[in-house]
């Protein structure tokens, strides 16, 4: 049974690469403003689940529904537009554009959505201030520390006011102190904005910032909110 009020949900996802099943009946749900940690060992299917939820890859079978609409029913262009407007992303190594300044990186998704440069950079600076990196606005990613760069990446994910942020091992490249600060800022900012966060991690200290855990093992998920 699908949980009431879910913003994003998946049911019975299956995905195979060659002879290897990456997902073997995974189900998932997240509500607006909720932080859910997707946990499990390496190779368990966590990242594949996240990529299916974000519409980056299409499962072999099963459904992913966002806002009541199935992602597989959308065209590639519609899914791409969704990832620009409603979905934000934070990756393990930030993946900032090295040729752009930090404020230009944060403003980039807004610019791709047609926001004029001055307004986009004004919004970007507001988010950089919330993430405590506004003093890095004119610097390029190669000139800042790993922790600072990851805060810039979080600001970039949140700047377009997404409904869902997908964070794939967002503290994996950071020391424990910087990792905790990034998680504090990510979860606090997301909850303030009413943004759902899907957090992929194998670290208990990172998962502790979530409202609940979904455990993935051997391609199957155990979601306490999702009765299947």
Secondary structure as UniProt FT lines:
FT   TURN            4..5
FT   STRAND          6..17
FT   TURN            18..19
FT   STRAND          20..31
FT   TURN            32..33
FT   STRAND          35..39
FT   TURN            42..43
FT   HELIX           46..53
FT   TURN            54..55
FT   STRAND          61..66
FT   TURN            67..68
FT   STRAND          69..70
FT   HELIX           71..73
FT   HELIX           76..85
FT   STRAND          87..90
FT   TURN            92..93
FT   TURN            98..99
FT   HELIX           102..112
FT   TURN            113..114
FT   HELIX           117..130
FT   TURN            131..132
FT   HELIX           134..136
FT   TURN            137..138
FT   HELIX           141..143
FT   HELIX           146..159
FT   STRAND          164..168
FT   TURN            170..173
FT   HELIX           176..193
FT   STRAND          196..200
FT   HELIX           204..207
FT   TURN            208..209
FT   STRAND          212..217
FT   TURN            218..219
FT   STRAND          220..223
FT   TURN            224..225
//
